[in-house]
Amino acid sequence: MTPILILAAGNSSRMRGLDKLAQPVDGIPLLRHLTQQALNLGEPVFVALPRADHPRQALLAGLDITPIIVPDATEGMSGTMRGAVAQLPPCQRFMMVLGDLAEIDATDMAAVLAAADRQPGLIWRAATQDGAPGHPILFDASLIPQFANLHGDGGGETLVRPLKTQTVLVPLPGIRARRDLDTPEDWANFRAETGR
């Protein structure tokens, strides 16, 4: 079993009142679209949310997922990661997926999972076509205790950076591994470029 953890507890602060995870991709709210892609892998899917009554719960209606409530999400990405990873079930590895990566699909997630069976390491990380590190990221479960030490809005980089020599990069097409959509302008450019 390899749990897939989707981080969806942020506040979309740069969207000027809109929720980026509710923006449509191929006619489906982004969070639901990404979650459906994760479910296609046949692994258990967990979605980190800031509170039980958050409107994003409605975007996941009917999907076979487990919500993880992370009150520490108000602290930023580190708080979300710290609180969510602590609630995952026992496993050998787990995958973390940012909720705002509109181009990531099941094939991309599967490619990262498959890399762990081919190459030894502690971290297997999607990258752009040119090799810039991105998401999703597969972590060996031996790293779980280190997530308890994350603080601030730096996310997991303080954990990942020292393990560069034990990180396997998995190139994906284009810039999809790093293309997050944080502002209305980002979304407008994405739709103009992709027609999605």
N, C-alpha and C positions, 0 to 999 in steps of 0.2 A: 504493500500500500504506500502510495506517495501522495500525501495531501497537497492540494493546490489551494493556496491562500491568496485571495484577491483583496487588495487593499482599497477600500471604498469608504474610508472614514474621514477624509479631508473635507474642507468647507467650501471649496471652489471660490476662494476669496477674490480671484482675479477675473471672475466671470460677470461681475457687475450685476449681481442679483439672480443670475441663471445658475443652474446646476449642470456642470459639464458632463456628469455621468448620466444625466437624463437626455442629453442631446442625441438625436437619432443618427444611427449608422445603418445604412441599408434598411431604413424604415423602422428600426428597433432601437430603443434606448441603449446607449453605449454600455451601461453596466449589465443589462440583460444580455446583450449581444456577446460581450466578453465572457460572461458566466456560461452561456450556452456553449461557446467554443471550448471552455475548460471542461465542461461536462462530457463533451464528445470523446475525451480521453479515457473515460471509464474509471477515473480516480475520484475519491471523495473531494468535494469542493466546499471551501469555507470562505465566507465573505465578511470582512471586518467592517463594522458599522459603528458610528459614534454613539448611538442610543437605540433602544428597542423600538421606539415609535418614530424613527426617522423615515421621511417620505421615500427614501431609497428602498425600504423594505417592499413597497408596492411594486417596484420595478422587477422584483425577483419572485413575484407571486407565481406559485405553481411549479417552481423549479426545485429539484431535489438537492438543495444545498443546506449547509448549516451556518446560520448567522453567528458571528462572534461580536459581542458588544464590547467596545473599547472606550471607556470613559476618558482614558488618558490621551485620546486622539486630539483633544484641545491643545496638547503640548506640541503637536506637529508630527512629522513622519516618524521620528524615533519613538514617540509615545505610542503611536499606532502599532509599529512593529513589535515593540516590547510587549504590549498588552495582548496582541493577537497571537504571536508565536507561543507565548506561555500557555495558551489555551488549546493548542493543537494536540491531537492524540499521539501516542507513541508511534514512532516511525523510524525508518533508516535515513530517509531524505524527505525534504518538502520543497515545493516550488512556491515562489512568491511572484505575484503578477500585479503590477500597478493598474488601478482601475481606469486610468485615462489613456491607455494605449489603444487607439482606435483601429490600428492595422494588424495587431497581433491576433493570430487565429490558432486553431487546434494543431495545424501542421507545424507552426513555429514552436509551440509548447512541446510537441512530441519530439522535435529535433533536439531540444535542450535535454529532455529526458533521455533520449537515446545516446547522447554524448556521454552520459555518466556510465553507460554500459561499455563504452569503447575506451575511455580514457580515465585514468585514476586522477583524483583530485579531491578537494573539499567543497569547491564551488564550481558550478557549470553555468555560464552566463551568456545569454544572447548578446550579439554585437551587431553593429551595422555592417553593411557590405564591405566597408573600408576598415573594419576592425575596432571601432570605438565601442567600449563596453556599454551595455544597456540592459534591457529586461525582456523576458522574464529571467529569474535567477533560481537555480536549483541549489539548495544547501544540504550538505551532509548534516545529519541530526546531531553529530558531536559538537556542532557550533551553537546549538540552542541555548546553552547557559550564557553565552556571550551577548545574546540579545537583551538579557536583563540589565546590561550595563549601558544601553543606548540612551542618550538624552539629547534634547534640542531638536532642531529641524534638519539636521544633516543626514537623517535617514541611516541606512546601513553602511555608508561609505567608510566610517571609522572602523567597522568590523571587517569589511571586504578589502580595503586597501592594503593592510599588512599581509594579506594572504594571496597577493598577486601571483606568486610562483606556484600556488596550488589552485589557481583558477584556470579553467578551460573555457576559452571563448568559442562561441558557436555563431558564426556569421549568418545573418538573415538577409534577404533581399533589401536593397535600398537603405533607408534610414528608419524602417519600421520599429526597430528595437529601441529607438530613442525618441520617437515622435510622439510626444504627449501634447495634448491640446488644452492649454490653460486659459485662453482668452477668447472672446468672441471673434477677434481677428484671426486667431489660429484656426478656429472652426471654419470661418469663411474661406480662408486660403485652402484648407483641406478639401472642402467641398468643391471649390473651383478646380482644384488640381485632379481630384479623383472621381468627381461625379457622384460621390456617396453621401 
